[in-house]
Amino acid sequence: MTNKPYDLVVFIGRFQIVHNAHKAIIDRACELANHKVLVIIGSADKPRTYKNPFTTNERRAMIKAITTDSSVPVFIDQVYDNTYNDTAWAAQIQRVVSDHASRPW
């Protein structure tokens, strides 16, 4: 184990489309994480539209493609929109993060 400031770093986004800034943030998260980085894809329940041109599986594949050389494992999960209900959305995020934090490193 290295002496990095965090055991787990979380990055939440829609990732419509995955771009260089996403890669830079994930790379920085890997520099800060001792054990793993968790990328959470938002709006996972949305159909393909002009605003959301990529499916959750396509976004997941793009994230995997840019993290193959990461210094720590990068896990990818997803959450669904809770329109006008920030409390439900936050609870969903907390469940996903708690689930990943409780898994063995």
C-alpha positions in Angstrom: 0.0 0.0 0.0 1.2 3.5 -0.8 0.8 6.5 1.3 -1.9 8.3 -0.7 -4.6 10.4 1.0 -7.7 8.4 0.1 -8.6 4.7 0.0 -11.4 5.3 -2.5 -12.0 8.2 -4.9 -15.4 8.7 -6.5 -16.1 10.5 -9.8 -19.7 11.0 -10.9 -20.8 12.1 -14.3 -23.0 11.6 -17.3 -20.0 10.9 -19.6 -21.9 12.0 -22.7 -19.2 11.7 -24.4 -16.1 10.6 -22.6 -13.5 13.2 -23.3 -9.9 14.2 -22.4 -11.0 16.1 -19.3 -12.7 13.0 -18.0 -9.5 11.1 -18.6 -7.5 13.8 -16.8 -9.8 13.6 -13.8 -9.7 9.8 -13.6 -5.9 9.9 -13.9 -5.7 12.4 -11.0 -8.1 10.3 -9.0 -5.8 7.3 -9.5 -2.9 9.4 -8.1 -4.9 10.1 -5.0 -6.4 6.7 -4.3 -4.6 3.9 -2.4 -6.9 1.1 -3.5 -9.5 2.0 -6.1 -11.4 4.6 -8.1 -15.1 4.4 -8.6 -16.6 6.0 -11.7 -20.4 6.4 -11.4 -22.3 6.9 -14.6 -25.4 9.1 -14.2 -28.6 9.1 -16.2 -28.2 5.4 -16.7 -32.0 5.0 -17.3 -32.2 7.5 -20.1 -32.9 6.4 -23.7 -30.6 7.5 -26.6 -31.5 11.1 -27.5 -29.8 14.1 -29.0 -28.8 15.2 -25.5 -27.8 11.6 -24.5 -26.4 10.0 -27.6 -24.7 7.1 -25.9 -26.2 4.2 -23.9 -24.9 3.2 -20.5 -23.0 0.2 -21.9 -21.4 2.4 -24.6 -20.3 4.9 -21.9 -19.0 2.1 -19.8 -16.9 0.8 -22.7 -15.5 4.3 -23.4 -14.5 4.6 -19.7 -12.9 1.1 -19.7 -11.0 2.1 -22.9 -9.3 5.1 -21.2 -8.5 3.4 -17.9 -6.7 0.3 -19.1 -3.4 1.6 -17.9 -4.6 3.1 -14.6 -2.3 2.7 -11.6 -5.2 1.5 -9.4 -8.3 -0.5 -10.3 -11.1 1.6 -11.7 -14.6 0.3 -11.1 -17.6 1.5 -13.0 -21.2 1.6 -11.7 -24.3 3.5 -12.6 -27.2 5.4 -11.1 -30.6 6.5 -12.3 -32.1 10.0 -12.5 -34.5 11.0 -9.7 -35.9 14.1 -11.3 -36.8 16.8 -8.8 -35.8 14.5 -5.9 -32.2 15.3 -4.9 -32.6 13.3 -1.6 -33.4 10.1 -3.5 -30.5 10.7 -5.9 -28.1 11.3 -3.0 -29.3 8.2 -1.2 -28.7 6.1 -4.4 -25.1 7.5 -4.7 -24.5 6.7 -1.0 -25.7 3.1 -1.5 -23.4 2.6 -4.5 -20.4 4.1 -2.8 -21.0 2.2 0.4 -21.3 -1.0 -1.6 -18.0 -0.5 -3.3 -16.3 0.7 -0.1 -17.3 -2.4 1.8 -15.8 -4.7 -0.9 -12.3 -6.0 -0.3 -9.6 -3.9 -1.9 
